[in-house]
Amino acid sequence: MNERLIQNWNALVEPEDIVYFLGDFGLGSTDFLASLCVRLHGNKICIRGNHDGSVSKMQKIGFAVVLKSSFIEVGRHLVELIHVPSEPAPPHFQLHGHVHDKRPNKLMGRQLNLSVEVWDYKPVSEKVIIALLDGEDLQ
């Protein structure tokens, strides 16, 4: 499983890319998780999940930056990166993880589920996210 996830990641992510990881990197010792993380391409930013450790642990694993949440521009859209989607959904757009494949659709209103299970166990490119956001009436 780990080898396939690493292959899928590295097939889509270049070494210089910035990657936002939306939480729950993995279970295991810090050393074990670091041995996996170092093999993943890109400059990795962690939005901490409920199964992740402390900020210092996530930095030891290999994340350059570790945050609870963040707002970034994706194309022409300002979006929130968060692990657990807000309930009720906020007025702004959220990219989230946490729910795995437990929602009926990837895109529900202003919330896009980026859990690896619903994306064929591959990272989702900015280009794909922009296309989805541009296709929605976000006003």
C-alpha positions in Angstrom: 0.0 0.0 0.0 2.7 2.5 1.0 4.7 1.8 -2.1 1.7 2.3 -4.4 0.8 5.6 -2.6 4.4 6.8 -3.0 4.5 5.8 -6.7 1.1 7.6 -7.4 2.4 10.7 -5.6 5.7 10.9 -7.3 4.1 10.3 -10.7 2.2 13.6 -10.4 4.3 15.7 -8.1 7.6 17.3 -9.2 10.4 17.8 -6.7 10.0 21.6 -6.7 6.1 21.6 -6.4 4.4 22.9 -3.3 2.0 20.2 -1.9 -0.7 20.9 0.7 -1.4 17.7 2.6 -4.8 17.9 4.3 -4.1 15.8 7.3 -3.8 12.2 8.7 -0.4 11.5 7.1 -0.1 8.0 8.6 0.1 5.8 11.7 3.4 4.6 13.1 6.5 5.9 14.7 8.0 9.3 13.7 11.0 7.5 12.2 8.9 5.2 10.1 6.7 8.1 8.8 9.8 10.2 8.1 11.2 7.3 6.0 8.1 7.5 3.9 7.8 11.3 3.7 11.4 11.8 2.6 10.6 9.7 -0.5 7.7 11.9 -1.6 8.5 14.7 -4.1 7.7 18.3 -3.4 7.8 20.9 -0.7 5.2 19.6 1.7 2.9 21.7 3.9 0.7 19.9 6.4 -2.7 20.9 7.5 -2.8 18.8 10.6 -5.4 16.1 10.9 -7.0 14.5 14.0 -4.6 11.5 13.7 -1.4 13.6 13.2 0.9 14.4 16.0 2.2 17.7 17.3 3.6 20.4 15.1 7.1 19.4 16.1 6.4 15.7 15.3 5.0 16.6 11.8 8.1 18.8 11.2 10.4 15.8 12.2 8.4 13.6 9.8 9.3 16.0 7.0 6.7 18.8 6.6 8.3 22.2 6.0 5.2 24.0 7.5 2.5 22.6 9.8 -0.8 24.5 10.2 -4.3 24.0 11.6 -5.8 25.6 8.5 -4.9 28.2 5.9 -6.5 30.4 3.3 -4.8 30.4 -0.1 -5.7 31.5 -3.7 -6.4 28.7 -6.1 -6.8 30.2 -9.5 -9.2 33.2 -9.0 -10.7 31.6 -5.8 -9.8 32.2 -2.2 -10.2 28.8 -0.5 -9.7 27.5 3.0 -7.6 24.4 3.5 -8.8 22.4 6.5 -8.8 18.8 7.6 -12.3 18.4 9.0 -15.0 20.1 6.9 -17.1 22.6 8.8 -20.7 21.8 9.7 -22.6 23.7 8.6 -20.6 24.6 5.5 -19.1 28.0 5.6 -19.9 30.8 3.2 -16.4 30.4 1.6 -15.0 27.4 -0.3 -13.2 24.6 1.6 -10.8 22.0 0.5 -10.8 19.2 3.1 -9.9 15.6 3.9 -11.0 13.6 6.9 -14.2 12.1 5.6 -12.5 9.5 3.3 -15.2 8.2 1.0 -18.2 8.8 3.3 -19.8 11.6 1.3 -22.0 10.9 -1.7 -20.0 13.3 -3.9 -16.5 14.8 -4.1 -18.0 18.3 -4.4 -20.8 19.1 -2.0 -21.8 22.8 -2.2 -18.7 24.8 -1.3 -16.7 21.9 0.1 -14.4 19.7 -2.0 -13.4 16.3 -0.5 -9.7 15.7 -1.3 -9.4 12.5 0.6 -7.2 10.1 -1.3 -9.8 7.4 -1.4 -12.1 9.4 -3.7 -9.3 10.4 -6.1 -7.9 6.9 -7.0 -5.3 7.2 -4.3 -3.5 10.1 -6.1 -2.9 13.7 -5.3 -5.2 16.2 -7.0 -3.6 18.9 -9.1 -4.2 22.6 -8.9 -5.4 22.4 -12.5 -8.2 19.9 -11.6 -9.2 21.9 -8.5 -9.4 25.2 -10.5 -11.6 23.5 -13.2 -14.0 22.3 -10.5 -14.1 25.7 -8.8 -14.6 27.5 -12.1 -17.5 25.2 -12.9 -19.3 26.2 -9.8 -21.3 29.4 -9.1 -19.5 30.5 -6.0 -21.2 33.9 -5.7 
